[in-house]
Amino acid sequence: MPPPKRWILPSPDEAGIAALAGASGLTLPAARVLWHRGYQDPEAVRRYLQPSLDDLPEPWRMRGMRAAVDRLRAAIGGHEKILLYGDYDVDGTTSIVILKKAIELAGGVADFHVPHRLRDGYGMRTEVIERASLDGVSLIISVDTGIRALEVVRRARELALDVIVTDHHLPENELPAAVAVLNPNQPGCDYPNKNLCGAGVAFKLVQGLLETLDWPEAKRRRLAESFLKMVAVATVADVVPLTGENRVIVKHGLAGLDTVRNPGLRALLEVAGFAPGERPSSNQVAFRVAPRINAAGRMASADDVIHLFLTDDPERARAIAGQLHNLNQDRQQAEAGTLDSVLEQCLQTPVTDGQAGLVFAGEDWHRGVVGIVASRVVDRFCRPAFVLGIDRDQGEAQGSGRSIAGFHLLEALESMAGLFTRFGGHRQAAGVSLPVDRLEEFRQRFNDYARARLGPEDFRPRLEIDAAIELAEINERAIADLLRLAPFGHGNAPPLFAALGVELPDAPVVWKEKHLMARLRQHGRTLVVKAWNLAELAGEFAAGSRVDAALSIEEDRFGASRGLPGWSVTLRDLRAA
């Protein structure tokens, strides 16, 4: 059984919350959530609830933007060959699509290159640059990659190739010697949103390009808005915080997904189970749309994704979308098999309190799914973890890591950089390649580094409670206000409440073998709730127990389609009052 969760409850300013509710016209539950999340004056609440495209920061605030746009305009005007160098995930492939379409609309031509995950690994490679030079390319634009490709960019300069780097990953001390570097995380960049995804950075370049074109303002704005659909999908998929500019992008981008003209995106939504005109939520994008896009890069070639979004042929779009759907099923099977292997290793060598950082490795583990499996391992053990696939023929182990709050994964890798042939990433996710014979050293050093920075409390899952709530406060008006806080995702989770001292009139019951169903009662109000994957709690509470219940409130489109309320209350945890 996993360790008990650590509840983090705020100490609210009830008078301030009541004043905010009155000034904003909100019910108290929504006002409590917004107050806890830092929106404590009516104007901040208004901007949060009604995010406007006018709130998007000017692209010129990003360091290097003027030089990047000037060089791109010159390449377009001079009919130069442009190569877009991307990555194989949702963020990288959508970045290429956004930038390629914008360049072509402006009168230019751009080809693209996406590395093959299994053959090439992550990042830019010198041989691709050299081949581009032989093909007559004069400008390379990296998207969602390149910030650490110092040697590759040096080689491009030797070949008289100009490079514009657009990326969002954390840089090294030295920046690439490019014509321009667009990255809000580079030193000296005053751009306010440090949490843009790669497609978000590419979109800022598109914004800058469009603003320099001699087109009517209405046309430029309309085109910028059309790109937001793809940027929103990437922003959700890349798990960046859905606050500030990212919230504006996702709110407006998802709003456009009920009227999709792009044949590829429309076909992808269809295979993901969305009817024409149905608008997916951010959660549905994360779990039904993004995995099908990622499946191409994980299991085959990410080129298919780009062809999907660039084709004007609906039949071809449906064929490629069907292939992605099948690849996603293959991915699910590979993921399940690898996770089973990891858990089998845990049975042979149980995870103990002395293990603060975990490294699992196995032969024949598909490198396309190790990152997802690492996320599952972190969820299960609440420790930073790497999962690596071993290639004995190459003598190399390659894989991905995921982290917990409070542990910076990239800084951990930088402390032992000499172990790796390649590595990169950011605070929460990273990738590595290293010789197989250094695997045990990596396991030991990663654990030692984590043990020096993490303690027992870090290994307990945290429940960040927004506020306490009475069951009587859960009504249609309050729910409507709470759902206005969407889109939900990383950095803007669905509202989580603590119902304190409620009664269990009956003992909770197991539902569908691994889930839980319970009735909660308080001051005459009874609420039936379900809990996913919490069946182990069923035997801990008898009928009549007084408990604290952690409850999240979310939209329920499946229920609404069956004539039920369009919202649900989910039990996230249960403890003795």
Beta strands, then each sheet from edge to edge (+ up, - down):
strand 1: 6-8
strand 2: 81-85
strand 3: 110-113
strand 4: 137-143
strand 5: 162-166
strand 6: 180-182
strand 7: 358-363
strand 8: 385-391
strand 9: 396-402
strand 10: 422-425
strand 11: 429-435
strand 12: 462-464
strand 13: 467-468
strand 14: 496-503
strand 15: 509-511
strand 16: 515-522
strand 17: 525-531
strand 18: 546-555
strand 19: 567-576
sheet 1: 1+ 12+
sheet 2: 3+ 2+ 4+ 5+ 6+
sheet 3: 7+ 8+ 9- 11+ 10-
sheet 4: 13+ 14+ 18- 19+
sheet 5: 15+ 16- 17+
end
